Amino acid sequence: MIIYALVARGSLVLVEYTSHDGDYSSIARKILVKSQKNHNKTTLSKNEFAFTFFSQDEFTFLCISKTNASREKAHKFLDQLAKTFFSNHNKKDANSTQSWTAQFTKMIKELIVNCSIAS
């Protein structure tokens, strides 16, 4: 189960989402700052959590899951997150009353929910 996800440019978090209580945002930012931009998916584990991330172009995609969750699911989730991000980050809907960030936050939520359903 994916607990938290973010997309960042360098150390600047562009969008993030979680429906769980916890300090996931702060922990993810610490990992983001310390991590080198790695094009290979990397998983770090601490206690019962797994932090999986990779960089593509100048963006980093990161998710937090339970360590008992499949790494393959985290990798597939990040692949889908990156694909969705790159296909949507330059689109602007002039008729929309929501910001791009709000719209993409909803997309992350949907990806997390769909990933949980597929479990």
KANOR-V19323 format. One record per residue. N is the residue number from 1. RES is the residue in three letters. PSI is psi in radians with two decimals (* if undefined). OMEGA is omega as a letter, one per 20 degrees, with the letter a starting at -180 (999 if undefined). NEAR is the number of other ideal C-beta (glycine too) atoms within 8 Angstrom. Layout:
n=N res=RES psi=PSI omega=OMEGA near=NEAR
n=N res=RES psi=PSI omega=OMEGA near=NEAR
This chain:
n=1 res=MET psi=2.26 omega=r near=8
n=2 res=ILE psi=2.24 omega=a near=15
n=3 res=ILE psi=-0.60 omega=a near=12
n=4 res=TYR psi=2.59 omega=r near=14
n=5 res=ALA psi=2.64 omega=r near=16
n=6 res=LEU psi=2.80 omega=r near=16
n=7 res=VAL psi=2.28 omega=a near=15
n=8 res=ALA psi=2.72 omega=r near=12
n=9 res=ARG psi=1.87 omega=a near=8
n=10 res=GLY psi=-2.26 omega=r near=6
n=11 res=SER psi=0.07 omega=r near=7
n=12 res=LEU psi=2.03 omega=r near=6
n=13 res=VAL psi=2.13 omega=r near=12
n=14 res=LEU psi=-0.69 omega=a near=10
n=15 res=VAL psi=2.53 omega=r near=10
n=16 res=GLU psi=2.81 omega=r near=12
n=17 res=TYR psi=2.45 omega=r near=11
n=18 res=THR psi=2.62 omega=r near=11
n=19 res=SER psi=0.12 omega=a near=5
n=20 res=HIS psi=2.61 omega=r near=7
n=21 res=ASP psi=2.47 omega=r near=2
n=22 res=GLY psi=2.98 omega=a near=7
n=23 res=ASP psi=0.73 omega=a near=5
n=24 res=TYR psi=-0.66 omega=a near=11
n=25 res=SER psi=-0.81 omega=a near=11
n=26 res=SER psi=-0.76 omega=r near=7
n=27 res=ILE psi=-0.78 omega=r near=11
n=28 res=ALA psi=-0.70 omega=r near=15
n=29 res=ARG psi=-0.63 omega=r near=10
n=30 res=LYS psi=-0.73 omega=r near=8
n=31 res=ILE psi=-0.73 omega=a near=12
n=32 res=LEU psi=-0.78 omega=a near=14
n=33 res=VAL psi=-0.69 omega=a near=7
n=34 res=LYS psi=-0.38 omega=a near=5
n=35 res=SER psi=2.54 omega=r near=10
n=36 res=GLN psi=2.68 omega=r near=3
n=37 res=LYS psi=1.91 omega=a near=6
n=38 res=ASN psi=2.18 omega=r near=10
n=39 res=HIS psi=-0.30 omega=r near=6
n=40 res=ASN psi=2.52 omega=r near=5
n=41 res=LYS psi=2.28 omega=a near=10
n=42 res=THR psi=2.43 omega=r near=9
n=43 res=THR psi=2.20 omega=r near=9
n=44 res=LEU psi=2.46 omega=r near=7
n=45 res=SER psi=2.48 omega=r near=8
n=46 res=LYS psi=2.20 omega=a near=5
n=47 res=ASN psi=-2.19 omega=a near=5
n=48 res=GLU psi=0.23 omega=a near=5
n=49 res=PHE psi=2.53 omega=r near=12
n=50 res=ALA psi=2.33 omega=a near=13
n=51 res=PHE psi=1.92 omega=a near=14
n=52 res=THR psi=2.34 omega=a near=15
n=53 res=PHE psi=2.82 omega=r near=15
n=54 res=PHE psi=2.85 omega=r near=13
n=55 res=SER psi=2.53 omega=r near=11
n=56 res=GLN psi=2.25 omega=a near=8
n=57 res=ASP psi=-2.20 omega=a near=4
n=58 res=GLU psi=0.24 omega=a near=5
n=59 res=PHE psi=2.53 omega=r near=12
n=60 res=THR psi=2.39 omega=r near=14
n=61 res=PHE psi=2.22 omega=a near=15
n=62 res=LEU psi=2.46 omega=r near=14
n=63 res=CYS psi=2.69 omega=r near=16
n=64 res=ILE psi=2.31 omega=r near=15
n=65 res=SER psi=3.01 omega=r near=13
n=66 res=LYS psi=2.57 omega=a near=9
n=67 res=THR psi=-0.38 omega=r near=9
n=68 res=ASN psi=-0.06 omega=r near=4
n=69 res=ALA psi=2.70 omega=a near=12
n=70 res=SER psi=2.30 omega=r near=5
n=71 res=ARG psi=-0.60 omega=r near=9
n=72 res=GLU psi=-0.70 omega=r near=6
n=73 res=LYS psi=-0.72 omega=r near=13
n=74 res=ALA psi=-0.73 omega=r near=16
n=75 res=HIS psi=-0.77 omega=r near=10
n=76 res=LYS psi=-0.69 omega=r near=9
n=77 res=PHE psi=-0.82 omega=a near=14
n=78 res=LEU psi=-0.65 omega=r near=15
n=79 res=ASP psi=-0.80 omega=a near=8
n=80 res=GLN psi=-0.68 omega=r near=10
n=81 res=LEU psi=-0.82 omega=r near=14
n=82 res=ALA psi=-0.78 omega=r near=12
n=83 res=LYS psi=-0.81 omega=r near=8
n=84 res=THR psi=-0.74 omega=a near=10
n=85 res=PHE psi=-0.91 omega=a near=12
n=86 res=PHE psi=-0.50 omega=r near=8
n=87 res=SER psi=-0.22 omega=a near=7
n=88 res=ASN psi=-0.26 omega=a near=10
n=89 res=HIS psi=-0.34 omega=r near=8
n=90 res=ASN psi=-0.09 omega=a near=4
n=91 res=LYS psi=2.42 omega=r near=7
n=92 res=LYS psi=2.22 omega=r near=5
n=93 res=ASP psi=1.86 omega=a near=6
n=94 res=ALA psi=-0.40 omega=a near=4
n=95 res=ASN psi=-0.10 omega=a near=3
n=96 res=SER psi=2.44 omega=r near=6
n=97 res=THR psi=-0.09 omega=r near=2
n=98 res=GLN psi=2.60 omega=r near=6
n=99 res=SER psi=2.83 omega=r near=5
n=100 res=TRP psi=-0.71 omega=a near=9
n=101 res=THR psi=-0.80 omega=r near=8
n=102 res=ALA psi=-0.73 omega=r near=8
n=103 res=GLN psi=-0.76 omega=a near=12
n=104 res=PHE psi=-0.54 omega=r near=14
n=105 res=THR psi=-0.74 omega=r near=11
n=106 res=LYS psi=-0.65 omega=r near=8
n=107 res=MET psi=-0.72 omega=r near=10
n=108 res=ILE psi=-0.77 omega=r near=14
n=109 res=LYS psi=-0.82 omega=r near=10
n=110 res=GLU psi=-0.71 omega=r near=8
n=111 res=LEU psi=-0.75 omega=r near=14
n=112 res=ILE psi=-0.80 omega=r near=13
n=113 res=VAL psi=-0.82 omega=r near=8
n=114 res=ASN psi=-0.62 omega=r near=8
n=115 res=CYS psi=-0.69 omega=r near=14
n=116 res=SER psi=-0.67 omega=r near=9
n=117 res=ILE psi=-0.65 omega=a near=6
n=118 res=ALA psi=-0.20 omega=a near=6
n=119 res=SER psi=* omega=999 near=7
